[in-house]
Amino acid sequence: MKVEIWSVSQAKARFSEVVDAAQSHPQKIANRGKDIAIVMSMKEYASLRELKDLAAPEARMREFLRFSEDISRDAEGDFEIPKSADRPSPFDVFD
């Protein structure tokens, strides 16, 4: 993906070109040689937001709980977690 670099004055003078080009790949805006902004398509922005949201611990927990509910609903009562007294302890290997 080729990122084009525009100076602030170029981007201001040719703003519609910057926005059009951003539909295919991000456009970098620089001021005095320092990167200051990126212009990107809404589709790419939405993808980045989704990745960020999925990386958040709360989102991962929500996704896990939603997945767990789906599993238990799909099992239709066949999915059972054994009581702690009925399952072996992971520490039994140290006996």
C-alpha positions as CSV (number, residue, x, y, z in Angstrom):
1,M,0.0,0.0,0.0
2,K,1.5,3.3,-1.1
3,V,1.0,6.2,1.3
4,E,1.2,9.6,-0.3
5,I,2.7,12.5,1.6
6,W,1.1,15.9,1.3
7,S,2.3,19.1,2.9
8,V,-0.4,21.1,4.7
9,S,-0.5,23.7,2.0
10,Q,-0.8,21.0,-0.7
11,A,-3.5,19.2,1.1
12,K,-5.4,22.4,1.7
13,A,-5.2,23.5,-1.9
14,R,-6.0,20.0,-3.3
15,F,-8.3,18.8,-0.6
16,S,-10.7,17.0,-2.9
17,E,-7.8,15.1,-4.4
18,V,-6.6,14.0,-1.0
19,V,-10.0,12.7,-0.1
20,D,-10.4,10.9,-3.4
21,A,-7.0,9.3,-3.1
22,A,-7.8,8.3,0.5
23,Q,-10.5,6.0,-0.8
24,S,-7.8,3.6,-2.1
25,H,-5.0,4.1,0.4
26,P,-4.2,6.4,3.4
27,Q,-2.9,9.9,2.7
28,K,-0.3,11.4,5.1
29,I,-0.2,15.1,5.9
30,A,3.1,16.6,7.0
31,N,4.0,20.0,8.4
32,R,7.7,21.1,8.1
33,G,8.7,17.4,7.6
34,K,6.8,16.1,10.6
35,D,3.9,13.8,10.1
36,I,0.8,15.3,11.7
37,A,-2.3,13.6,10.2
38,I,-3.6,10.7,8.1
39,V,-6.7,10.9,5.9
40,M,-8.3,7.5,5.2
41,S,-11.5,6.1,3.9
42,M,-14.4,5.5,6.3
43,K,-14.2,1.7,5.5
44,E,-10.6,1.6,6.6
45,Y,-11.3,3.7,9.7
46,A,-14.2,1.4,10.7
47,S,-11.9,-1.6,10.3
48,L,-9.3,0.0,12.6
49,R,-12.0,0.9,15.2
50,E,-13.3,-2.7,15.2
51,L,-9.8,-4.1,15.7
52,K,-9.2,-1.6,18.6
53,D,-12.5,-2.5,20.2
54,L,-11.8,-6.2,19.9
55,A,-8.5,-5.6,21.6
56,A,-10.0,-4.0,24.6
57,P,-10.3,-6.4,27.6
58,E,-14.0,-5.7,28.1
59,A,-14.8,-6.4,24.5
60,R,-12.9,-9.7,24.6
61,M,-14.9,-10.7,27.8
62,R,-18.2,-9.7,26.1
63,E,-17.2,-11.8,23.1
64,F,-16.3,-14.7,25.3
65,L,-19.6,-14.5,27.2
66,R,-21.6,-14.3,24.0
67,F,-19.7,-17.3,22.6
68,S,-20.3,-19.2,25.8
69,E,-24.0,-18.5,25.6
70,D,-24.1,-19.7,22.0
71,I,-22.4,-22.9,23.0
72,S,-24.8,-23.6,25.9
73,R,-27.8,-22.7,23.7
74,D,-26.6,-25.0,20.9
75,A,-26.0,-27.9,23.2
76,E,-29.7,-27.9,24.2
77,G,-29.0,-29.1,27.7
78,D,-26.3,-31.7,26.6
79,F,-23.5,-29.4,27.7
80,E,-22.7,-30.0,31.4
81,I,-19.8,-28.9,33.5
82,P,-19.0,-31.6,36.1
83,K,-19.1,-30.6,39.7
84,S,-15.6,-29.9,41.2
85,A,-15.8,-33.1,43.3
86,D,-16.4,-35.2,40.2
87,R,-13.5,-33.9,38.2
88,P,-9.8,-34.5,38.8
89,S,-7.7,-31.7,40.2
90,P,-4.9,-30.4,37.9
91,F,-2.6,-30.5,41.0
92,D,-3.0,-34.3,41.3
93,V,0.1,-34.7,39.0
94,F,2.2,-33.4,41.9
95,D,1.2,-36.2,44.3
